[in-house]
Amino acid sequence: MELLRVVYRQYRWPFLAVMALTMASAGLGIGIIAFINQYLMDASGNPLAVLPMFLALLALLIAVTLGSQLALTTLGHYFVYRLRGQLVKRILDTEIERLEQLGSASLLASLSSDIRNITIAFVRLPELVQGVILTLGAAAYLGWLSPKMLAVTAVWVAVTVVGSGCLVSRVYRHMASLRESEERLYHRYESVIDGRKELTLNRKRAQALYEQAYQPDAQAYRYHIIRADTFHLSALNWSNIMMLGAIGLVFFMANSLGWADSTVAATYSLTLLFLRTPLLQAVGAFPTLVGAEVAFNKLKALRLAEYQPGFPAAVGRSWQTLELRDVVFHYADAEQQPGFTVGPLNLTLRRGELVFLIGGNGSGKSTLAMLLTGLYRPVSGHIVLDGVAQTAADMPDYRRLFSAIFTDFHQFDRLQGPEGGEPDAALVAHWLERLNMKSKLQFDGARVTNPQLSQGQRKRLALLLAVAEQRDILLLDEWAADQDPQFRRIFYRELLPALRALGKTVFAISHDDHYFEHADRLLEMRSGHLRELTGSEREHASRDSVSRIG
C-alpha cells in the first residue's frame, strides 16, 4: 500500500519504533488473556495475591497501547504536514503551462480533499496495524492451546477476511469514481463563486448551471458515496456476524467433537471476543486507506515537478540586450481545431528602452509576454541574453530580471524589496505620492491591511509592489485600461519617464494611441507574428490604432 511505503521510506526508524510499541501492545493483550486462563479461571489459591498482578498488567497494557497509538498518530500528522508542504512546493516549482492545463479546481481538490483523505487514513492506520498484529499474536496463542481447533478457526476467519475483501474492493471502485465526481464539483463551485455577479443578473444562466451542471455531478457524488458506504457497512456486518459464528463453532468443536475441555473452549471464546473489536476496527479503517490510495494516485496524475527542498538563491546579472531568436510556441490541439501557433518571433530589447506592443485580441500579445518573461518555454528557438542562449537551468536567474503586471494579476498585500528583503522606505513613500495612493492604503509594516480596492487602485498597488522589487524590466499588460482619463495621462507622461529614470526597461502592451509618441519603439502582433512599426506605419497607428489592428 502506497501510504505505508511512503511512510516507511521517509520515517523508517520512527515507524519501526512505533511498530515495536504496537507489537508490545498486542503481546500484552494476548498475555492478559493467558493470565486470565492461567490464574483467574482457577478458583483455587489466594485471589488477593493474583488481583494486583492483573491490575498491574492492565495498567501496563493501557500505557503501552495508548503510547503506541499516540506515537503513530503523531507520526502520521508530521507526515501529512510534510506531504502538504511538499505538494505546495511542487506546485510552486511546476511550469506555468502544466498548471494552466490542470486548472485551479484540480489543484485545490488535491490540496484539500486528497490531503484530507490521507490525513484521515493515517489517523485510522493504528487500528489496522494493531488489528493485524493482534490477530497474528492471538493465532499463535490459539495454536498453542489447540492446533486442530486453530486449523478450523483459521479457515472460518479466512472466509471472513475474503468476504470482507470482496466487499472492500467494491468500496475502492466507488471511491475512485467518487474522487472524479468531487473534482467536477470543485469546478462547479468555482463557477458559482467566480461568476456570482453574472449569475445574479442572469437567473436563467444560474438555473442552467444549477440544474444541468451542478446537480448531475452532485447526484453522481451521492450515488458513489452511498454505494461505498453500503459495501463498507456490509463488510463490517459480515465480519461482526462471522466472528460471533466463530465462537459458536469453538463450543461445537469442544463439546460435541470433544477436541478440548471447557476451560480451553472458554479461553478460545474469550480470545475471539478480544479479537472481534480490533478486527472490526481494521475493517472499518480499510476504506480510509483505500481513499488514501486513490488520493496518492490523483497526486501522481498531476505530474507536478519533483520535490526540491528550499529555494536556490538567484544570481544577479548585468545585461544590455535581450533577444528572442526564432522563438516558436504552440498551444495544444483542441478537440475540433488545431492549437494556435505563435512565431517565429524575433525581438531585440535593449536596456533602458520603453517599448509598446499593440495587436488585436487573440493575436498572441499575452503569449509573447509569457515567453519574454520566461514563464512559457519555447517549442523552438532561443532566448538570448547578451549573446548567451538561456537554458532551462538559467530560467530562474533570468526571470528575476522581470516584474510584471498581467491582466489577470493576483493582488498580493506585502511589499518586498530586492531579493525579498525590506523595501526602500523612501522609494515606497515617493511612489505612494506619485500613484495618489497615500491616503488610500494602510500599512502594518510592509503589509497592506486594506487591499479591498477598486480595479484601478488594485493596479496602482500592483505597480507599487513592482517598483519596490527594483527589478530591471517591468512588463505591463494593459495596465492603464482601468485608470480614469486623467490618471492615464499622468501614467504615460509622468510615471513612465519616472520608471525609466529608475533605470527600468519597460515593455507595455497598450492601445492608447494618443501616447504612442512616448515610446522608443512600437511593435505589432498579428496572427501570431511580430513586427516593428516604423515611419508612416507608426504614424498611422499613433493616429488610429483601432483601424490598424482591425
CORNOR-V568996 format. One line per field, one symbol per residue. ss: DSSP state (H for helix, E for strand, - for the rest). phi: phi as a letter, one per 40 degrees, with the letter a starting at -180 (. if undefined). psi: psi as a letter, one per 20 degrees, with the letter a starting at -180 (. if undefined). A space follows every 10 residues. Layout:
# CORNOR-V568996
ss: ???
phi: ???
psi: ???
This chain:
# CORNOR-V568996
ss: -HHHHHHHHH -HHHHHHHHH HHHHHHHHHH HHHHHHHHHH ------HHHH HHHHHHHHHH HHHHHHHHHH HHHHHHHHHH HHHHHHHHHH HHH--HHHHH HH-HHHHHHH HHHHHHHHHH HHHHHHHHHH HHHHHHHHHH HHHHH-HHHH HHHHHHHHHH HHHHHHHHHH HHHHHHHHHH HHHHHHHHHH HHHH-HHHHH H-HHHHHHHH HHHHHHHHHH HHHHHHHHHH HHHHHHHHHH HHHHHHHHHH HHHHHH---- -HHHHHHHHH HHHHHHHHHH HHHHHHHHHH HHHHHHHHHH H--------- ---------- EEEEEEEEEE ---------- EEEEEEEEEE ---EEEEEE- ----HHHHHH HH-------E EEEEE--EE- -HHHHHHHH- -EEEE----- ---E---HHH ----HHHHHH HHHH------ --EE--EE-- ----HHHHHH HHHHHHHHH- --EEEEE-HH HH--HHHHHH HHHHHHHHHH H---EEEEE- --HHHHHH-- EEEEEE--EE EEE-HHHHHH HHH-HHHHH-
phi: .dcccccccc bccdcccccc cccccccccc cccccdccbc ccccgccccc ddcccccccc cccccccccc ccccdccccc dccccccccc cccccddccc ccgccccccc cbcccccccc ccccddcccc cccccccccc cccccacccc dccccccccc cccccccccc cdcccccccc cccccdccdc ccccbdcccc cbcccccccc ccbccdcccc cccccccccc cccccccdcc cccccccccc cccccccgca cccccccdcc cccccdcccc ccccccdccc cccccccccc ccfccccbcg bdccbcacab bbbbbfcbbb cccccbaccc bbhcbbabbb dgcbbbbbic cgchcccdcc cccgcbccca gbcbbfgbcc cdcccdcccc cbbabccbcc ccbbcbcdfg cccccccccc cccccfbccc bbbbgcbccb ccbccccccc cccccccccf ccbbbbbfcc cbccdccccd dccbcccccc ccgccbbbca bcccbccccc abbbbafgbb accbfccccc cccacccccc
psi: phghggghhh lgghghghhg gghhggghgh hgghgghhgh ioirrohhhh ghgghggggg gggggggggg ghgggghggg ggggghgghh ghiqqhgghh ggqhggghgg hfgghghhgg ghhihhgggh ggghggghgg ghhhgohghg gghggghghg ggghgghhhh ggghhghghg hhghhhgggg ggghkhghhh hnhhhggggg higggghhhg ggghhggghg hghhgggggg ghhhhhghhg hghgggikir rhghgggggg ghhhhgghgh hghhhghhhg hhggghhhhh hhlrqqpoqr oqpqpqqqrh qpqoolpppp qqprhiqqqp ppappppppq piqopqprqr pjijghgggh ghijhqpqhr aqppoliopp rhhigghghi hqqqorhkqp orjppqapkj apqogggggg hhghiljhih qpqncjppim jnrrgghhhg ghhghgghhl rgpopoolgi hjqqhghggg ghhggghhhh hijqppoppq jnhijhhiqh qpqppokjqp qpprchgggg hhhnhghgi.
